[in-house]
Amino acid sequence: MRPIGYYLKQLDNLLEDSMERALDGVSRREWQALNTYATLSERTEQAMSPFDGVEEAVAKLRARGWLDGDTLTDAGRQAHTRIAERVAGIRKRTIDGISDEEYLATVGVLSRMCDNLG
């Protein structure tokens, strides 16, 4: 068995590739920013702070006409709805065969590892 870092990096790469194919021209980071603006009414910058490349992603959302200041435009809300359906499919496929208990245990362990190193 390989060390955890290998699997974390491999999973991140696979998620990135899957998202790139599913999002058809929208980066994973752009999606994360779009989803944050669509689902949080405040503190969006704080919610996105752990991610690299957020400023560029936000600039691209504004250039697409999906974000005006810190508010989604009608086109941005429509894009969010369309992309959210695709992302839900990726998430479903990612956890196929994994029980809720296994998923929660994995997230809990990863969270504690982050706390230990943070």
C-alpha positions as CSV (number, residue, x, y, z in Angstrom):
1,M,0.0,0.0,0.0
2,R,1.3,3.5,-0.9
3,P,1.4,6.4,1.6
4,I,-1.6,8.6,2.0
5,G,0.0,11.5,0.1
6,Y,0.0,9.4,-3.0
7,Y,-3.7,8.7,-2.8
8,L,-4.6,12.3,-1.9
9,K,-2.7,13.6,-4.9
10,Q,-4.0,10.9,-7.2
11,L,-7.6,11.6,-6.1
12,D,-7.1,15.4,-6.6
13,N,-5.8,14.8,-10.1
14,L,-8.7,12.5,-10.9
15,L,-11.2,15.0,-9.6
16,E,-9.6,17.8,-11.5
17,D,-9.7,15.7,-14.8
18,S,-13.3,14.6,-14.2
19,M,-14.4,18.2,-13.5
20,E,-12.5,19.5,-16.5
21,R,-14.3,17.1,-18.8
22,A,-17.7,17.6,-17.2
23,L,-17.6,21.4,-16.9
24,D,-16.7,22.0,-20.6
25,G,-14.5,25.0,-20.3
26,V,-15.1,26.0,-16.7
27,S,-12.3,25.2,-14.4
28,R,-12.8,23.4,-11.1
29,R,-11.7,26.6,-9.3
30,E,-14.2,28.7,-11.2
31,W,-16.9,26.2,-10.3
32,Q,-15.9,26.3,-6.6
33,A,-16.1,30.1,-6.7
34,L,-19.4,30.1,-8.6
35,N,-20.9,27.6,-6.2
36,T,-19.7,29.6,-3.2
37,Y,-21.3,32.8,-4.5
38,A,-24.5,30.9,-5.3
39,T,-24.8,29.2,-1.9
40,L,-23.3,31.7,0.6
41,S,-24.8,35.1,1.2
42,E,-21.8,36.4,3.0
43,R,-18.1,35.7,3.8
44,T,-17.5,34.2,0.4
45,E,-13.8,35.3,0.5
46,Q,-13.3,33.5,3.8
47,A,-15.0,30.3,2.5
48,M,-12.6,30.3,-0.6
49,S,-9.4,31.2,1.3
50,P,-8.0,27.6,1.4
51,F,-7.9,27.4,-2.4
52,D,-5.2,28.6,-4.7
53,G,-6.2,30.6,-7.8
54,V,-9.4,32.0,-6.4
55,E,-8.7,35.6,-7.6
56,E,-8.2,34.4,-11.1
57,A,-11.3,32.3,-11.0
58,V,-13.4,35.2,-9.7
59,A,-12.0,37.4,-12.5
60,K,-13.0,34.8,-15.1
61,L,-16.5,34.6,-13.7
62,R,-16.8,38.4,-14.0
63,A,-15.5,38.3,-17.5
64,R,-18.1,35.6,-18.4
65,G,-20.8,38.0,-17.1
66,W,-21.7,35.5,-14.4
67,L,-20.7,37.7,-11.5
68,D,-21.3,41.4,-11.0
69,G,-19.4,42.6,-7.9
70,D,-20.2,39.9,-5.4
71,T,-23.6,39.0,-6.8
72,L,-24.4,36.4,-9.4
73,T,-26.1,37.6,-12.5
74,D,-29.1,35.8,-14.1
75,A,-26.6,34.2,-16.5
76,G,-24.5,33.2,-13.5
77,R,-27.4,31.6,-11.7
78,Q,-28.4,29.7,-14.9
79,A,-24.8,28.5,-15.3
80,H,-24.7,27.4,-11.6
81,T,-27.9,25.3,-12.0
82,R,-26.6,23.6,-15.2
83,I,-23.1,22.9,-13.8
84,A,-24.5,21.8,-10.4
85,E,-26.3,18.9,-12.1
86,R,-23.0,17.8,-13.7
87,V,-21.1,18.1,-10.5
88,A,-23.7,16.0,-8.6
89,G,-23.1,13.2,-11.1
90,I,-19.3,13.3,-10.5
91,R,-19.9,13.3,-6.7
92,K,-22.2,10.4,-7.0
93,R,-19.7,8.4,-9.1
94,T,-16.9,9.3,-6.7
95,I,-18.6,7.8,-3.7
96,D,-20.1,4.8,-5.4
97,G,-19.8,1.8,-3.2
98,I,-18.8,3.8,-0.1
99,S,-21.1,3.8,2.8
100,D,-22.1,7.0,4.7
101,E,-20.1,5.8,7.7
102,E,-17.0,5.2,5.6
103,Y,-17.3,8.6,4.0
104,L,-17.8,10.4,7.3
105,A,-14.9,8.4,8.9
106,T,-12.6,9.3,6.0
107,V,-13.5,13.0,6.1
108,G,-13.0,13.0,9.9
109,V,-9.6,11.4,9.6
110,L,-8.5,13.9,6.9
111,S,-9.8,16.8,8.9
112,R,-7.8,15.7,12.0
113,M,-4.7,15.3,9.8
114,C,-5.1,18.8,8.6
115,D,-5.5,20.1,12.1
116,N,-2.4,18.2,13.2
117,L,-0.3,19.8,10.5
118,G,-2.0,23.2,10.5
